Amino acid sequence: MGIRQYKPTSAGRRAGSVSDFAECTFPKVNAPEKSLLVPRKKRGGRNNQGVVTVRFRGGGHKQMYRLVDFKRRKDGVASKVVSVEYDPNRSARIALIQYTDGEKAYILAPLGLKAGDNIMSGAEAEPRIGNCLPLSRIPLGLTIHNVELQPGRGGQICRSAGCSATLTNREGEWAQITLPSGEVRRISARCRASIGSMSNPDHMNISLGKAGRKRWMGRKPHQRGTSQNPVDHPMGGGEGRSKGGRHPCSPRGVLAKGGKTRKKRKPSGKSIVRRRKPGPHYTTI
């Protein structure tokens, strides 16, 4: 796995780069399992009433959604990895597995998983790459991904390319994991997680090279607040180009720097043992 540079036939090609898809079983063939595909409808950032609730979204290439099994609930049944594939809906790779009874499913592919490997889910599975176990059966210090926050709900965190968490402690019915942000969180030991770190860790180093590639992803140009009218943004308006006249904020007036964005009474806040370290822009003012 790595990054491939194109020949500089244009300005966009010169600055752009793509993945070499070396971890995919068939890197030049896009032939997903048709029984696990469903259409993905574009909404352009609008809700069911047609109101724009997420700005700067729209267009993009047509995609089919792959039904990924985040729960891994087929316990005690051995399965074999058929292929590792590219998924246009996520940054990591996915793996097509086939159980001994003939059923096929897509799972998130960890780093190092290859076609032909045997994996299993359940409390009796071995703690090796690709297997899914409860946190109570995973040895301390192992790297995990696709971690559940509530038993039976399916993996919710550490699902993007290169992400992983570490199981650091376990006491009674509770386990502590360290997330990529540095946050230490306490969750039930009955929650499941998969062994290993997520695939495609070089995703963060890919350069798009031109604005058009962002449009293919369904992202429209992001307009600065100072370039808008006062009716549209608190930092807009004025004669000529201005500096905004106030601290950076959202269209609703929420400060962009130095303010806490997490709700104080959020129920899951009591599960946080140690909060993540703030970013470099954080101030106590």
C-alpha positions, 0 to 999 in steps of 0.5 A: 500500500502506498501513494501513486503520483501521476505524470504531470500532464496538467496542473491538477495532475502535477499536484494530485496523488492517488492510492496505489490500491496495493492492499486490494485483491483485484486493484483494477477491477471494481466488481462488488458483490451485487447481493450486498449493494443498495442504491444511495440517494443524494440529498444535497444537504437537504432534509425531508422538507427541502431545507438546506441543513448542511451547507456546501453539499451537492452533486458528486459521482453516483455511488452504490452503498455496500451493506457492511456488517458492523455488528459481526453477530454470526458467532462461532461460524468460521468464515474466509476472506474472499477479497479486499475491495475499495469502498467509495463510501468510506476511507478504509477498505472493506473485505468480502467474507463467506461463511461456511454455510455460504452466506456472504457479508462485507466487514471493515478490513483491518491492516494486514488482512488478505484474501484467503485468511480465516476469521471468526466472531464471538467469545470463543474466537482467537484474538488475532487480526480480523476476529471480533470479540467482546472486550472481556475476552481481548488481552490488554494492550491490543490494538482494536477497531470498530468498537461498540459503545453499547452492547449489541448496537454495532461498532461506532468508533475507530472505523475510518482509515488508519484509526485504532484504539487501545484496550488499556484497562479492565475492571469488573464489567467495565473496560477502558480504551484509549481513543486516537484523540487521546481521550480515555473512555469507559465502556461495558466489557460486553461491547465488541471490538475487532482486532487490529487497526484500520486499513489504508493508513496513507489516506491522510497523505493523498493530495486531491490536486484540483477542486474538481476531485472535491466536487466528485465527492459531493462537496461544493465550494465553501464560501467565507463568511466575510464574502457574504451579505450581512443577512447571511452571515454575522461577519458579512457586509461592509464596503469592500473587503473587510476582516470580519469585525469580530471573532470567527463564528458560524452563521448562527453566531457560535464562536469558532475558536476557544469555545467548548462544543460538547454539551455539559449534560450529555449522557455519555459524558460520564463515561469519559475518564480523561478528555482529549487534549485541546487543539493548538487554537484553544484558549482559556479566554 
